[in-house]
Amino acid sequence: MARVFRNRTEAGTALAARLEHLRGDDIVVLGLPRGGVPVAFEIAQALDPSPELAMGAIGEDGVSVVNDEVVRLTGASTADFLRVEQREREELQRRADRFRKTAPRADLVGRIAVIVDDGIATGSTARAACKVARAQGADQVVLAVPVAAPDSVKALADDADEIICVEQPTWLRSVGEWYDDFTQVDDQTVVALLERARQRDTTSGSRPEPGHAPPAATVGVDREVRVDVGMLALPGHLTDPQDAIGSVVFAHGSGSSRHSPRNQFVADQLNAAGLGTLTFDLLTDAEARDRRNVFDIGLLASRLARAADWVRQHAVADLPVALFGASTGAAVALVAASEPSH
């Protein structure tokens, strides 16, 4: 049986392993918004190129891909089509303005463009992105996705020089069915991931570009750890800047993990401000497969509270420890904080 990815982070990690042959080449990773961006981020982290954002479906530079069969079946008139196209182009410009901000578009001339999405159903978005990359001068176009229908992969063979796909199920009703967590990616998450990527490029030099966050504070501890929560020791990552003024323990949302791009971005910002952070998995992999555990607020809050105690013993001693959570994690943090000892 083909695999089901836990989330887009795991899918990106699996896809990155298939792209190792590109390591060291002059590549740009282009994530299709919004669902392809978290996948692309993991690839960019693994291969260490210059990540940038590509636009899909109706592409930049006037590129448009029309599915004639869909238009025929819907009975859309020329006026209807033009009205929808105009609306989509306005949305495209809104996203470009918000996601890129003042950052220049990546130069693709003579480079390898790696176009990434979280999956392919019809292929229209991927085809438009390939055309945009070629129009912008890419020397080669590589299309990389975790899951796609075999027919779609075959149909895109002329649009990309290489197609990398982890899973090609014979029957694909929807991309989402191949993920345990296929929560919609919002604009805020895309912006956070792109900002993390820009900061990585900025801090590799001697001084940051205007408008970007400063380099992270000098780190005293930055390592993978095992967090004792009673009967279990769960994997986590502890960062403790020198002269830290306190620490923040994270409770991730349902279906997520300590690798959550949004939480990692927030943790980076807190580290730069002199706060230590602990991101850790609230459940084992086996526990996470049972959806009842994912929403067991009492269980998760108990473990979060124990993790806060662990931080006091192993990191910040008498300094303040705060709890942070998003989505389900917010409820977990509130319940844990209400316990008498916290």
C-alpha positions as CSV (number, residue, x, y, z in Angstrom):
1,M,0.0,0.0,0.0
2,A,1.3,3.5,-0.8
3,R,2.2,5.7,2.1
4,V,0.1,8.4,3.7
5,F,2.2,11.4,4.8
6,R,1.7,12.7,8.3
7,N,1.8,16.3,7.1
8,R,3.5,18.6,4.5
9,T,6.6,18.7,6.6
10,E,7.1,15.0,6.4
11,A,6.2,15.0,2.7
12,G,8.9,17.7,2.1
13,T,11.5,15.6,4.0
14,A,10.7,12.5,1.9
15,L,10.8,14.5,-1.3
16,A,14.1,16.1,-0.4
17,A,15.7,12.7,-0.2
18,R,14.7,12.1,-3.8
19,L,16.4,15.4,-4.8
20,E,19.8,14.7,-3.3
21,H,21.3,14.4,-6.8
22,L,20.8,18.2,-7.2
23,R,22.8,19.1,-4.2
24,G,25.6,21.5,-5.1
25,D,23.9,22.6,-8.4
26,D,22.8,26.1,-9.0
27,I,19.1,25.6,-8.1
28,V,16.2,27.7,-6.9
29,V,13.3,26.0,-5.0
30,L,9.9,27.4,-6.1
31,G,7.0,26.6,-3.8
32,L,3.5,26.9,-5.3
33,P,1.3,28.8,-2.9
34,R,-0.1,28.0,-0.6
35,G,0.2,24.3,0.0
36,G,3.4,23.8,-1.8
37,V,5.4,26.3,0.3
38,P,5.8,24.2,3.5
39,V,6.9,21.2,1.3
40,A,9.4,23.4,-0.6
41,F,10.7,24.9,2.6
42,E,11.8,21.4,3.8
43,I,13.6,20.8,0.5
44,A,15.3,24.2,0.7
45,Q,16.5,23.5,4.2
46,A,17.8,20.1,3.2
47,L,19.6,21.1,0.0
48,D,20.5,24.6,1.0
49,P,19.8,26.6,-2.2
50,S,18.1,30.0,-2.4
51,P,14.4,29.4,-1.7
52,E,11.9,31.7,-3.5
53,L,8.2,31.7,-4.3
54,A,6.5,30.8,-7.6
55,M,2.9,31.6,-8.5
56,G,0.6,29.0,-10.0
57,A,-2.5,28.3,-12.1
58,I,-2.5,31.7,-13.8
59,G,1.2,32.5,-13.8
60,E,3.2,35.6,-13.6
61,D,4.3,37.3,-16.8
62,G,0.9,36.7,-18.3
63,V,1.2,32.9,-18.5
64,S,-2.2,31.1,-18.5
65,V,-3.1,27.5,-18.8
66,V,-6.7,26.6,-19.8
67,N,-8.3,23.2,-19.3
68,D,-10.6,23.1,-22.4
69,E,-12.4,20.0,-21.2
70,V,-13.3,21.6,-17.9
71,V,-14.5,24.8,-19.7
72,R,-16.6,22.7,-22.0
73,L,-18.2,20.7,-19.2
74,T,-19.1,23.7,-17.1
75,G,-20.6,25.5,-20.1
76,A,-18.7,28.7,-19.3
77,S,-18.9,31.5,-21.9
78,T,-16.0,33.6,-23.0
79,A,-17.2,36.5,-20.8
80,D,-17.5,34.1,-17.8
81,F,-13.9,32.9,-18.4
82,L,-12.5,36.4,-18.8
83,R,-14.2,37.5,-15.6
84,V,-12.8,34.6,-13.6
85,E,-9.3,35.1,-15.1
86,Q,-9.3,38.8,-14.1
87,R,-10.4,37.9,-10.5
88,E,-7.6,35.3,-10.3
89,R,-5.0,37.7,-11.6
90,E,-6.0,40.2,-9.0
91,E,-5.6,37.5,-6.3
92,L,-2.3,36.5,-7.8
93,Q,-1.0,40.1,-7.5
94,R,-2.3,40.3,-3.9
95,R,-0.4,37.2,-3.0
96,A,2.8,38.4,-4.7
97,D,2.7,41.7,-2.9
98,R,2.0,40.1,0.5
99,F,4.4,37.2,0.2
100,R,7.4,38.9,-1.4
101,K,7.0,42.2,0.2
102,T,10.0,44.2,-1.0
103,A,12.1,41.2,-1.8
104,P,13.2,41.0,-5.5
105,R,12.0,38.0,-7.5
106,A,14.7,35.3,-7.8
107,D,16.8,35.3,-11.0
108,L,16.2,32.0,-12.8
109,V,18.3,32.7,-15.8
110,G,20.7,29.8,-16.5
111,R,19.6,28.0,-13.2
112,I,17.7,24.9,-12.3
113,A,14.2,25.7,-11.2
114,V,12.7,23.1,-8.8
115,I,9.0,23.6,-8.7
116,V,7.3,22.1,-5.7
117,D,3.6,21.5,-4.8
118,D,2.0,19.3,-2.1
119,G,0.4,17.1,-4.8
120,I,-0.9,17.0,-8.4
121,A,-4.5,16.2,-9.4
122,T,-5.2,17.8,-12.8
123,G,-1.7,19.3,-13.4
124,S,-2.9,22.8,-14.6
125,T,-1.1,24.6,-11.7
126,A,2.1,22.7,-12.3
127,R,2.0,23.3,-16.0
128,A,1.6,27.0,-15.6
129,A,4.5,27.1,-13.1
130,C,6.7,25.3,-15.5
131,K,5.9,27.8,-18.2
132,V,6.6,30.7,-15.9
133,A,10.0,29.3,-15.0
134,R,10.9,28.8,-18.6
135,A,9.7,32.3,-19.5
136,Q,12.0,33.6,-16.8
137,G,15.0,31.9,-18.3
138,A,15.4,28.7,-16.2
139,D,18.0,26.4,-17.9
140,Q,16.2,23.3,-16.5
141,V,12.8,22.7,-14.9
142,V,12.4,20.0,-12.3
143,L,8.8,19.3,-11.0
144,A,8.8,17.7,-7.5
145,V,5.7,16.5,-5.7
146,P,5.0,14.0,-2.9
147,V,2.0,12.5,-4.7
148,A,0.4,12.6,-8.1
149,A,-1.8,10.6,-10.4
150,P,0.2,8.6,-13.0
151,D,-1.8,10.1,-15.9
152,S,-1.0,13.6,-14.7
153,V,2.7,12.8,-14.4
154,K,2.7,11.5,-17.9
155,A,0.8,14.5,-19.3
156,L,3.4,16.9,-17.7
157,A,6.4,15.1,-19.3
158,D,6.8,17.7,-22.0
159,D,6.6,20.6,-19.5
160,A,9.4,19.6,-17.2
161,D,12.8,18.2,-17.8
162,E,12.5,15.9,-14.8
163,I,9.6,14.9,-12.6
164,I,10.2,13.6,-9.1
165,C,7.2,12.0,-7.4
166,V,7.3,9.9,-4.2
167,E,3.9,8.2,-4.7
168,Q,1.8,7.6,-7.8
169,P,-1.4,5.9,-6.7
170,T,-3.4,4.3,-9.5
171,W,-6.5,5.9,-8.2
172,L,-6.2,9.5,-6.9
173,R,-9.5,11.1,-5.9
174,S,-7.9,14.0,-4.1
175,V,-4.4,15.0,-2.9
176,G,-5.7,15.5,0.7
177,E,-6.5,11.8,1.2
178,W,-2.7,11.1,1.1
179,Y,-2.1,13.2,4.2
180,D,-3.1,12.6,7.8
181,D,-3.0,16.4,8.3
182,F,-4.0,18.4,5.2
183,T,-5.0,21.6,7.0
184,Q,-5.3,24.6,4.6
185,V,-2.1,26.7,4.6
186,D,-3.0,30.3,5.3
187,D,-1.2,33.4,4.2
188,Q,0.4,33.9,7.6
189,T,2.2,30.6,7.4
190,V,3.5,31.3,3.9
191,V,4.8,34.7,5.0
192,A,6.4,33.1,8.1
193,L,8.2,30.5,6.0
194,L,9.5,32.9,3.5
195,E,10.7,35.2,6.2
196,R,12.6,32.3,7.8
197,A,14.2,31.6,4.5
198,R,15.2,35.2,4.0
199,Q,16.7,35.4,7.5
200,R,18.8,32.3,6.8
201,D,20.2,34.0,3.7
202,T,20.7,37.3,5.6
203,T,22.4,35.8,8.6
204,S,24.9,33.9,6.4
205,G,26.5,37.3,5.5
206,S,28.1,39.9,7.7
207,R,25.1,42.2,8.1
208,P,21.4,41.9,7.5
209,E,19.5,43.7,4.7
210,P,17.2,46.6,5.7
211,G,13.8,45.4,6.9
212,H,14.9,42.0,8.0
213,A,15.3,40.7,11.6
214,P,18.7,40.7,13.1
215,P,20.8,37.5,13.5
216,A,19.8,35.3,16.4
217,A,21.2,35.8,19.8
218,T,24.4,34.0,20.7
219,V,23.4,30.5,21.6
220,G,24.6,28.6,24.6
221,V,22.6,25.4,24.0
222,D,21.1,24.3,20.7
223,R,20.5,20.6,20.5
224,E,18.1,17.7,20.2
225,V,16.9,16.4,23.6
226,R,14.7,13.8,25.2
227,V,12.1,15.3,27.4
228,D,11.0,13.3,30.4
229,V,7.2,13.5,30.8
230,G,6.7,10.7,33.3
231,M,6.5,7.3,31.7
232,L,7.9,8.5,28.4
233,A,10.9,10.5,27.1
234,L,9.7,12.4,24.0
235,P,12.0,14.0,21.3
236,G,12.5,17.7,21.3
237,H,14.8,20.6,20.4
238,L,16.1,22.9,23.1
239,T,17.6,26.3,22.4
240,D,19.0,28.4,25.2
241,P,20.7,31.7,24.3
242,Q,23.5,32.8,26.5
243,D,22.2,35.1,29.3
244,A,18.6,34.0,28.5
245,I,15.9,36.0,30.3
246,G,13.4,33.1,30.4
247,S,12.1,30.2,28.3
248,V,9.1,29.3,26.2
249,V,7.7,25.7,25.9
250,F,5.7,25.0,22.7
251,A,2.5,23.0,22.3
252,H,2.0,22.3,18.6
253,G,-1.4,22.0,17.0
254,S,-3.3,18.8,16.0
255,G,-1.5,16.8,13.3
256,S,1.6,18.8,13.7
257,S,5.0,18.1,15.4
258,R,8.1,19.8,16.8
259,H,9.1,20.4,13.1
260,S,6.1,22.8,12.6
261,P,7.5,25.6,10.3
262,R,5.3,28.2,12.0
263,N,6.5,27.3,15.5
264,Q,10.1,27.1,14.3
265,F,9.7,30.6,12.9
266,V,8.3,31.9,16.2
267,A,11.0,30.1,18.2
268,D,13.7,31.8,16.0
269,Q,12.2,35.2,16.8
270,L,12.1,34.5,20.6
271,N,15.7,33.2,20.5
272,A,16.8,36.5,18.9
273,A,15.1,38.3,21.7
274,G,17.0,36.4,24.3
275,L,14.4,33.7,25.2
276,G,15.1,30.0,25.3
277,T,12.7,27.6,23.6
278,L,11.7,24.0,23.7
279,T,9.8,22.5,20.9
280,F,8.8,18.8,21.4
281,D,6.5,16.1,20.3
282,L,3.5,15.8,22.6
283,L,2.8,12.2,21.4
284,T,4.9,9.3,20.2
285,D,4.4,8.3,16.5
286,A,2.3,5.3,17.6
287,E,0.1,7.5,19.8
288,A,-0.4,10.1,17.1
289,R,-1.9,7.6,14.7
290,D,-4.9,7.4,17.1
291,R,-6.8,10.6,16.5
292,R,-8.4,10.4,20.0
293,N,-5.0,11.1,21.4
294,V,-4.4,14.1,19.2
295,F,-7.4,15.9,20.8
296,D,-7.0,14.6,24.3
297,I,-6.4,18.0,25.9
298,G,-6.0,16.6,29.4
299,L,-3.2,14.2,28.4
300,L,-1.4,16.7,26.3
301,A,-1.7,19.4,29.0
302,S,-0.2,17.1,31.5
303,R,2.8,16.4,29.3
304,L,3.2,20.1,28.5
305,A,3.3,20.9,32.2
306,R,5.9,18.1,32.8
307,A,8.0,19.5,29.9
308,A,7.9,22.9,31.6
309,D,9.3,21.3,34.8
310,W,11.9,19.6,32.7
311,V,13.1,22.9,31.3
312,R,13.3,24.4,34.8
313,Q,15.6,21.5,35.8
314,H,17.7,21.4,32.6
315,A,17.9,24.9,31.2
316,V,16.7,28.1,32.8
317,A,16.6,27.1,36.5
318,D,14.8,30.0,38.4
319,L,14.0,32.0,35.3
320,P,10.3,32.4,34.1
321,V,8.9,29.7,31.8
322,A,6.0,30.5,29.5
323,L,3.7,28.2,27.5
324,F,2.8,28.8,23.9
325,G,0.3,27.0,21.7
326,A,-1.5,27.4,18.4
327,S,-4.7,25.7,17.3
328,T,-5.3,22.7,19.6
329,G,-2.0,23.6,21.3
330,A,-3.5,26.9,22.5
331,A,-6.1,24.9,24.6
332,V,-3.4,22.6,25.8
333,A,-1.2,25.6,27.0
334,L,-4.2,27.2,28.8
335,V,-5.1,24.0,30.7
336,A,-1.4,23.3,31.6
337,A,-0.9,26.9,32.8
338,S,-4.0,26.7,35.0
339,E,-2.5,23.8,37.0
340,P,-1.6,25.0,40.5
341,S,2.1,24.4,40.1
342,H,2.3,26.5,37.0
